[in-house]
Amino acid sequence: MRMRNKYRKPTSFNYIAGSRCSLSTVVWSLVGFLLFLHLYSLVSHYGAKGGVAQFGTSHNPVIRELEEVEHENIQIPPPRKRSPRAAKRRPQKPTTLIDEFLDESSQLRHIFFPGMKTAIGPTNSDSNDSSYYYPGRIWLDTDGNPIQAHGGGILYDEKSRTYYWYGEYKDGPTFHVHKKAAARVDIIGVGCYSSKDLWSWKNEGIVLAAEETNETHDLHKSNVLERPKVIYNGYTGKYVMWMHIDDVNYTKAGVGVAVSDYPTGPFDYLYSKRPHGCESRDMTVFKDDDGMAYLIYSSEDNSELHIGPLTKDYLDVTHDVRKILVGQHREAPALFKHEGTYYMITSGCTGWAPNEALAHAAELVMGPWETMGNPCVGGNKMFRLTTFFAQSTFVIPLPGLPGSFIFMADRWNPADLRDSRYVWLPLIVGGPADRPLDYNFGFPAWPRVSIYWHKKWRLPSG
C-alpha cells in the first residue's frame, strides 16, 4: 500500500540554457540511481546457493542455518476415472493441492497429516530426533499423548522461568450442527502445557473448563471458545486470559475474560462482551515493553481489524480504539515487536481452508498499519500461498537472537479437528526492506519479515 507524505515539499529542477547539466541529464541520472538501488536490493534479497533462493539477513551462522529453506515437490495424483455420462453432465475441474488437502480420502493425506508412527515428542524420539521440530507431525507431551492446544499462545513466566502454552482442548468428536454449519467440537476447555525448552511439554491439565449443565453460560459445551491468550499483570499479580466467545452460529461475536493467581490455573471466568460495542471474532492480546496491553480482533463481519488498549488491570478495554486494515478481510492476528517497530501476521478469511498470510508493520501499535506482503519463503508456490497449509496464531521471540522468532500456526483438519497439527517455523526480521521501490522516500523502510519452511529444524543450542 502506498502512503504519500503530504508534508514533503515538491522537488524542482531549474534548467539553464547552455548548462552542461540539462534536465534530461538529471532525469536519466536519477533513473540510473533507482535502477542501481533496485538491482542491489534484488542481489541482497535473492542470493543463489545450489539453485535455492536465499533471503540472507545476518552473518550469524546460527541464523543463516534457519534461513536455509527447503523445497517441496508434491505431485497431484491423476483424477479418478468417471463414466462418460458423468463427465458430460458435469465436467471435472482441475484438482488443486488445496482440494487434496481438504479431501480426507486423498492419496496425499499422509503428506499433510502424517500418522502416529512419525509422531515427535520426548516419549517418541531417539537422541537424533530430540528437540527437532517437524511441522505437521503429531506432537506428543511428556505423557505420550497428542498435545491439545489449538489456536493458542505462549506466556513466558519470569517467576518460574517457564513457558506456558495455552490453547483450545479439542479432544472430542467433530460434527456439524446443521448442513451448512462449520465443523466444530463441543467446548472442553483451555489446555495448558509447560516447558523449559519449547519442545518438551508437560500437560498441566485443563485450566478453564466447559460448563456441562448451565445452558445459559458462555462456556456451555454447545458454544464456542477459541484462540485463548494469557498475559501477566504486574500491577495486580494476576494471570489474565482473553478468548473469543461465541454461540454455535457465530452470532454472539464477543470476547471472554478469565483470571487466575497462577499460570497453571484454575482460571475463574468473569464475563463476556462485545469490545467497544463491536463484533469480535478471531483475536489476540499483546503486551508491550512498557506494560501496556492491547486487544486486537477481527470485526465488522471480518472485514477489518480493531485494536485498543486494555485497562490497567487487563480486565477490560478502554474507550480508545482504532480501525486498521479496513476492507482487507484479515483474521488470525499474531502481533510482535522488534527494535521499536510493531509487526503482525494475519490470514485471509476462508474458514478452515488455508490461505495466504500477510505481514504488516507500524511505527505505533495503534497504527497506521501498512501491509508488507507475503512473508512465507520456501516449500513451493502453493505452500507459500497457503501459509504452509496452516493459519497464524502467535509469534514467540527468541532471547539472545535479535530479530529471531518462532512463528506458531495451526494446520486445521476440518474432518477431525482434534487431529489438527502445529506448524512452528523460524521467523526472521531483517535484511532489505520489502518492495522498497513501492514506497516514497519519506516512508519507513521496514526490514522484511520472513517465515522459512523446513521439514525438520531445531532451535539453536542455548
C-alpha positions in Angstrom: 0.0 0.0 0.0 1.3 3.4 -0.9 1.4 6.2 1.6 2.1 9.7 0.4 4.0 12.2 2.5 1.8 15.3 2.4 4.5 17.3 4.2 7.2 16.7 1.7 8.0 19.6 -0.5 8.0 19.1 -4.3 11.4 18.9 -5.9 12.0 21.1 -8.8 14.9 21.4 -11.3 16.0 24.8 -12.7 17.0 24.5 -16.3 19.6 27.0 -17.5 20.2 27.2 -21.3 23.7 26.2 -22.3 24.4 24.5 -19.0 26.2 21.2 -19.1 23.7 19.7 -16.6 20.5 19.7 -18.6 17.2 18.5 -17.2 17.3 15.3 -19.2 20.8 14.5 -17.8 19.4 14.9 -14.2 16.4 12.7 -15.0 18.5 9.9 -16.5 20.9 10.1 -13.6 18.0 9.7 -11.3 16.7 6.7 -13.3 20.1 5.1 -13.2 20.4 5.6 -9.5 16.9 4.0 -8.9 17.8 1.0 -11.2 21.0 0.6 -9.2 19.0 0.5 -5.9 16.6 -2.0 -7.4 19.4 -4.3 -8.6 21.2 -4.0 -5.3 18.0 -5.0 -3.4 17.5 -7.9 -5.7 21.0 -9.2 -5.2 20.7 -8.8 -1.4 17.3 -10.3 -1.4 18.0 -13.3 -3.6 21.4 -14.9 -3.5 21.7 -18.2 -5.3 23.1 -21.2 -3.4 22.6 -24.6 -5.1 19.6 -23.2 -7.0 17.8 -22.3 -3.8 16.7 -18.7 -3.2 18.4 -17.4 -0.1 17.0 -14.5 1.9 20.1 -13.7 4.0 19.6 -11.3 6.8 22.6 -11.9 9.0 26.2 -13.1 9.1 25.4 -15.1 12.2 25.8 -18.7 11.2 23.0 -19.8 13.6 20.5 -17.5 11.9 21.8 -18.4 8.4 21.1 -22.1 9.2 17.5 -21.2 10.0 17.3 -19.3 6.7 18.3 -22.3 4.5 14.9 -23.0 3.1 13.7 -26.4 1.8 11.6 -27.0 -1.3 8.6 -29.3 -1.8 7.7 -31.2 -4.9 4.3 -32.8 -4.4 2.7 -34.4 -7.4 -1.1 -34.3 -7.6 -2.4 -37.8 -8.3 -4.3 -38.4 -11.6 -8.0 -37.8 -11.4 -10.3 -40.7 -10.6 -12.0 -42.4 -13.6 -15.5 -41.3 -14.3 -18.2 -42.6 -16.6 -18.6 -40.7 -19.9 -22.2 -39.8 -18.9 -21.0 -38.3 -15.6 -18.2 -36.4 -17.4 -20.6 -34.9 -19.9 -23.2 -34.0 -17.2 -20.6 -32.2 -15.0 -17.1 -31.6 -16.4 -14.5 -32.2 -13.9 -12.5 -29.1 -12.7 -8.7 -29.5 -12.4 -7.8 -30.7 -8.9 -5.6 -28.3 -6.8 -3.3 -29.0 -3.9 -5.8 -27.3 -1.6 -8.5 -29.7 -2.8 -6.2 -32.6 -2.0 -5.5 -31.1 1.4 -9.2 -30.8 2.2 -10.1 -34.2 0.9 -9.9 -36.7 3.7 -9.7 -39.6 1.2 -6.9 -38.0 -0.8 -3.8 -40.1 -1.6 -1.8 -37.2 -0.3 -3.3 -37.3 3.1 -0.2 -38.7 4.7 1.9 -35.8 3.5 -0.2 -33.2 5.3 -1.3 -35.3 8.3 1.4 -38.0 8.9 0.4 -40.9 11.2 1.3 -41.7 14.7 4.4 -43.7 13.6 6.1 -40.4 12.8 5.0 -38.5 16.0 7.5 -36.4 17.8 8.0 -35.8 21.5 10.1 -36.8 24.4 8.5 -40.3 24.6 8.7 -41.0 20.9 12.1 -39.7 19.7 15.6 -41.1 19.7 18.6 -39.0 20.5 19.0 -38.0 16.9 15.5 -36.5 16.7 15.3 -35.0 20.1 14.5 -31.3 20.1 13.7 -31.2 16.4 10.5 -29.7 15.1 8.7 -31.5 12.3 5.9 -29.1 11.2 2.7 -31.0 10.6 3.6 -34.2 12.5 1.7 -35.3 15.6 3.4 -33.7 18.7 3.3 -35.6 21.9 3.5 -34.3 25.5 5.7 -35.9 28.3 2.9 -38.5 28.9 3.0 -39.6 25.3 -0.4 -38.0 24.3 -1.0 -35.6 21.4 -0.8 -32.0 22.6 -4.2 -30.3 22.6 -3.5 -26.5 22.5 -5.0 -25.3 19.2 -5.3 -21.6 18.3 -3.1 -20.9 21.2 -0.4 -18.7 22.5 2.7 -18.7 24.7 3.3 -17.0 28.1 6.9 -16.8 29.4 6.6 -16.6 33.2 9.5 -14.7 34.7 8.9 -16.1 38.2 9.3 -19.7 37.3 11.4 -19.2 34.1 8.9 -21.5 32.3 7.0 -21.3 29.1 3.2 -21.9 29.2 1.3 -22.9 26.1 -2.4 -22.3 26.2 -4.8 -23.4 23.6 -8.2 -25.0 22.6 -8.5 -28.5 24.0 -10.3 -30.3 21.1 -10.1 -33.9 22.1 -13.7 -34.6 21.1 -15.7 -35.7 18.1 -16.0 -33.3 15.1 -19.6 -32.6 13.9 -21.8 -30.1 12.1 -24.8 -28.6 13.9 -26.6 -28.3 10.5 -25.8 -29.0 6.9 -24.2 -25.5 6.2 -22.6 -25.1 9.6 -18.8 -25.1 10.0 -17.1 -28.2 11.5 -16.8 -27.9 15.3 -16.1 -29.7 18.6 -18.0 -29.1 21.8 -16.2 -26.9 24.3 -14.0 -29.0 26.5 -11.8 -26.1 27.8 -8.5 -24.4 27.6 -5.5 -26.7 27.8 -2.2 -25.7 29.4 1.3 -27.2 28.9 4.6 -26.1 30.5 8.1 -26.3 29.1 11.7 -25.1 29.8 12.9 -25.6 26.3 9.8 -25.0 24.0 10.0 -28.6 22.8 9.2 -31.0 25.7 5.8 -30.1 27.0 4.2 -31.3 30.3 0.4 -31.4 30.4 -0.8 -29.1 33.2 -4.4 -30.0 32.6 -7.5 -28.0 31.6 -7.1 -24.6 33.3 -10.5 -23.3 32.2 -13.2 -26.0 31.9 -16.5 -26.0 30.0 -19.8 -25.7 31.7 -21.7 -29.0 31.5 -25.2 -28.2 32.7 -25.9 -24.4 32.6 -27.0 -23.8 29.1 -27.1 -20.0 29.6 -23.4 -19.9 30.5 -20.8 -18.6 27.9 -18.7 -21.8 28.4 -21.6 -24.3 28.0 -20.2 -27.1 25.8 -22.6 -26.2 23.0 -21.0 -22.8 22.5 -17.6 -21.7 21.0 -14.4 -20.9 22.8 -11.4 -20.1 20.5 -7.9 -18.5 20.5 -7.2 -18.2 24.3 -4.2 -16.0 25.1 -2.8 -15.3 28.6 -0.7 -12.3 29.8 0.6 -11.5 33.3 -0.4 -8.3 35.0 2.5 -7.0 37.2 0.2 -4.4 38.9 -2.3 -6.9 40.2 -0.1 -10.1 40.2 -2.8 -11.9 38.2 -2.7 -14.0 35.1 -5.4 -12.8 32.7 -6.9 -14.9 29.9 -8.7 -13.4 26.9 -10.6 -15.5 24.4 -13.1 -15.5 21.5 -16.6 -16.4 22.9 -19.4 -17.2 20.5 -22.6 -19.2 20.1 -23.0 -22.2 17.9 -23.9 -20.0 14.9 -21.2 -17.4 15.5 -23.7 -14.6 16.1 -22.6 -13.6 19.6 -19.2 -12.5 18.4 -17.7 -11.4 21.7 -14.6 -11.8 23.9 -14.4 -13.5 27.3 -12.1 -12.8 30.2 -10.8 -15.1 32.9 -8.3 -14.6 35.7 -6.0 -16.7 37.9 -3.4 -16.3 40.6 -1.2 -19.0 38.9 -0.2 -19.7 35.3 -1.5 -23.2 35.7 -4.9 -22.1 36.9 -7.6 -22.7 37.6 -8.9 -19.6 35.9 -12.1 -18.0 37.1 -14.3 -16.9 34.2 -15.5 -13.3 34.7 -17.7 -12.2 31.8 -18.1 -11.7 28.0 -18.8 -8.7 26.0 -18.5 -7.1 22.6 -15.5 -4.8 22.9 -16.2 -1.2 22.0 -19.7 -2.3 21.1 -18.3 -4.1 18.1 -18.3 -7.7 16.8 -15.2 -9.6 17.8 -14.1 -13.0 16.4 -10.5 -14.0 15.8 -8.5 -12.1 18.4 -5.2 -11.9 20.3 -3.7 -9.8 23.1 -0.3 -8.1 23.0 1.7 -6.8 26.0 4.1 -4.0 25.1 7.5 -3.3 26.8 6.0 -0.6 28.9 3.4 -2.9 30.4 0.5 -1.6 28.3 -1.6 -4.4 26.8 -3.8 -4.3 23.7 -6.7 -6.3 22.3 -6.7 -6.9 18.5 -9.7 -8.5 16.9 -11.5 -9.1 13.6 -14.7 -7.1 13.4 -17.4 -5.9 11.0 -18.0 -9.3 9.6 -14.2 -9.9 9.5 -13.8 -7.0 7.0 -11.4 -5.1 9.3 -9.3 -5.3 12.5 -9.8 -3.2 15.6 -7.1 -2.5 18.2 -7.4 -0.8 21.5 -5.6 -0.7 24.9 -6.7 -2.7 27.9 -7.3 -1.1 31.3 -4.5 -1.1 33.9 -5.7 -4.5 35.4 -6.1 -6.0 31.9 -9.7 -7.0 32.7 -11.4 -4.7 30.2 -10.9 -2.5 27.2 -10.7 1.3 27.4 -12.7 3.6 25.2 -9.8 4.2 22.8 -10.0 2.0 19.6 -8.6 2.3 16.1 -9.8 0.5 12.9 -7.0 -0.9 10.9 -6.6 -2.9 7.6 -10.1 -1.7 6.8 -11.7 -3.7 3.9 -8.9 -6.2 3.7 -10.8 -9.1 5.3 -8.0 -10.4 7.6 -8.1 -12.6 10.7 -5.9 -14.7 13.0 -3.7 -11.8 14.1 -0.3 -12.5 15.6 1.4 -9.3 16.8 5.0 -8.9 17.9 7.7 -6.2 18.2 11.3 -5.7 17.1 13.6 -2.8 17.6 10.7 -0.4 18.3 8.7 -1.4 15.2 5.4 -3.4 15.5 4.8 -6.3 13.2 1.8 -8.5 12.7 1.0 -11.7 10.7 -2.6 -12.2 9.6 -4.5 -14.7 7.4 -7.4 -14.3 4.9 -10.9 -15.4 5.8 -11.6 -18.8 4.2 -13.0 -20.8 7.0 -11.0 -24.0 7.7 -9.3 -23.8 4.3 -5.7 -22.4 4.3 -4.8 -19.2 2.5 -2.1 -16.6 2.0 -0.5 -14.9 5.1 0.4 -11.3 5.0 2.9 -9.3 7.1 2.1 -5.8 8.3 4.1 -3.2 10.2 3.6 0.0 12.1 5.6 2.7 13.9 2.9 2.9 16.6 0.9 0.0 17.9 -2.3 1.9 17.3 -1.3 2.5 13.7 -1.4 3.3 10.9 -0.6 -0.2 9.8 0.8 -0.9 6.4 0.8 -4.3 4.5 4.3 -5.5 3.6 3.4 -8.7 1.6 3.6 -12.5 1.9 6.3 -13.4 4.4 6.5 -17.2 3.5 9.7 -18.5 2.0 10.4 -22.0 0.7 8.3 -25.1 0.1 6.7 -24.3 -3.3 4.4 -21.8 -4.7 1.3 -23.4 -3.2 3.0 -23.8 0.2 3.7 -20.1 0.2 0.1 -19.2 -0.9 -1.4 -21.3 1.9 1.0 -20.3 4.7 2.4 -23.9 4.5 -1.2 -25.2 4.8 -1.6 -23.5 8.2 -3.0 -20.4 9.9 -1.2 -17.9 12.2 -1.9 -17.9 15.9 1.2 -16.5 17.8 4.8 -15.3 17.5 7.4 -16.0 20.2 10.7 -14.0 20.5 13.9 -16.0 20.9 16.0 -14.3 23.6 19.7 -14.0 22.6 19.0 -13.9 18.9 17.8 -10.4 17.9 15.3 -10.5 15.1 14.6 -14.2 15.5 11.2 -15.6 16.4 9.1 -18.7 16.3 6.0 -18.5 14.1 3.2 -20.6 15.5 0.4 -21.8 13.2 -2.3 -24.4 13.2 -2.8 -26.8 10.3 -6.5 -27.3 10.7 -8.1 -30.7 10.0 -11.8 -29.9 9.5 -12.6 -33.6 9.1 -11.2 -34.3 12.6 -10.4 -31.1 14.5 -8.7 -32.9 17.4 -6.1 -34.1 14.8 -5.2 -30.6 13.7 -1.5 -30.1 13.7 1.0 -27.5 14.7 3.3 -25.7 12.3 6.2 -24.0 14.1 8.8 -22.3 11.9 11.6 -19.8 12.2 10.6 -16.2 11.6 13.4 -13.6 11.0 13.1 -9.9 10.8 16.0 -8.2 9.0 17.7 -7.6 5.7 16.5 -5.4 2.8 13.0 -3.8 3.1 10.1 -5.4 1.4 9.3 -3.9 -2.0 11.5 -0.8 -1.5 10.5 0.9 -4.7 6.8 0.8 -3.8 7.5 3.4 -1.1 8.1 7.1 -1.3 11.4 8.3 0.1 9.7 9.7 3.2 8.2 6.3 4.0 9.7 3.9 6.6 11.9 1.2 5.0 11.0 -1.6 7.4 13.1 -4.7 7.3 11.4 -7.7 5.7 9.6 -10.4 7.7 10.5 -13.9 6.5 9.0 -17.3 7.6 11.2 -20.1 6.4 9.9 -23.5 5.5 11.7 -26.6 7.0 10.7 -30.2 7.1 12.9 -30.5 10.1 14.6 -27.9 12.2 15.6 -27.1 15.8 16.3 -24.1 18.0 19.9 -23.0 18.4 21.5 -24.6 21.4 21.3 -22.4 24.5 
